[in-house]
Amino acid sequence: MNYLEPHLFQYSDTQGTRSFREEIAKFLTDYARAAKALNPEHITVMNGCCAVFATLSTVLCDPGDGYLIPAPYYGGINSKTWLYGGIQPVHVPLSSEVTDEEGHPFQLTVEKLEAALQSAKKQGIRVRALILINPHNPLGDIYPAQLLKECLEFAHRYELHVIMDEIYMLSVYDDTTFTSVLSLDCLPDPERTHFMWGFSKDFGMSGIRVGVLYTRNHEIRKAVNQLAVFHSCPGPVQHVLSQFLRDRDWLDNVFFPTNKKRLKEAQNILVDGLADVGIPVLKSSGGLYVWADFRKFLKSQTFEAELELWQKLLDKKLLISPGKAFYCYEPGWFRLVFSNSVDIIYLCIQRLEQMLHSYAAEPVTNNTSSTADALCNPEKDSSGKPSNTQGKDVSQLKNILVY
């Protein structure tokens, strides 16, 4: 693996070396249970999924356009799409309140997508794409196959591009069945369906900086590859990862079973520890984190109180991301990452218990009106655009680290 041929030190194909793309195609065909073998020519390799988001935003949309995205969601997407493509998120607000039509909190439905799209049209925003994160970040939720198909049909109906972010595809540790978009036999609109994955999460290689885009659309691939020159991966890195993917015996019998076992054990320890402290979590089966309900510890049901609690946690050396960093519409939810050593998780629970006891939150009144207002009326800046595209919300959160 450490022996490097001279050609690896030359400029390589900006789309990714042919041998590396061939290994990725074989790997994703097998592990995503693809309906048919992936074509290496449909793959572009870039230095991380951030680069994939940035280039796609430039290629698929014009400045001022919008993309639908269920909220809460990984907030880092905003900067990648705004700074490059000048496009803005159109939130599809998800609520912890369960209605008769829903089976669990924060559930996505096509009706919610429809409502958000029509609202954007009334505001004069041209929506060009739908972004879905599966398994979801920060909810840890996995989209059932039927819901996934319904979302793709919805996008096809309105001629929207679909960007499927499956960066946590192999970090599923329950019996829940994960359905990759690549595994679907018949896509409603294959030319507008784009898949992305990377090595950061499933292999614990966030510093290796390799993201993968798979799209059958020749024109989009051609345009993306023009920008990929600014986001190419070093030849030696591609060489090492090619051999890594080729070692199926180790992946199947050692790495993946061990990784999933450790993730499940870590999650159990954290969830049980949080329960002892009185913090419920959303049931999840994928990702490296849990979505936890701290609402009863807020001094008021506001994002100001959430930020105050977050600062107190930070003072006690607990780096836990607040819901506002994920554009959650309800204050009091936090994401806790558990992909760490057991000792660290126990230390986290210990510090959390000490901090919450000393915080001595005042009794919280049932202030449902503020939550309802937040759900229906996201803040706007002076330009009329959602403030979470840029401006005060981002500046307020500039010191919050989210990965």
Secondary structure, DSSP 8 states (H G I E B T S, - for coil): -----GGGGS---TT--HHHHHHHHHHHHHHTT-SS---GGGEEEESSHHHHHHHHHHHH--TT-EEEEEES--THHHHHHHHHH--EEEEEE--SS--TT-SSTT---HHHHHHHHHHHHHTT--EEEEEEESS-TTT-----HHHHHHHHHHHHHTT-EEEEE-TTTT-B-SS-----GGG-SS-S-GGGEEEEEESTTTTS-GGG--EEEEE--HHHHHHHHHHHGGG---HHHHHHHHHHHH-HHHIIIIIHHHHHHHHHHHHHHHHHHHHHHT--B----BSSEEEEE-GGG-SSSSHHHHHHHHHHHHHTT---EEGGGGT-SSTTEEEEE--S-HHHHHHHHHHHHHHHHHH--------HHHHHHHHH---B-TTSSBTTSSSHHHHHTTT----
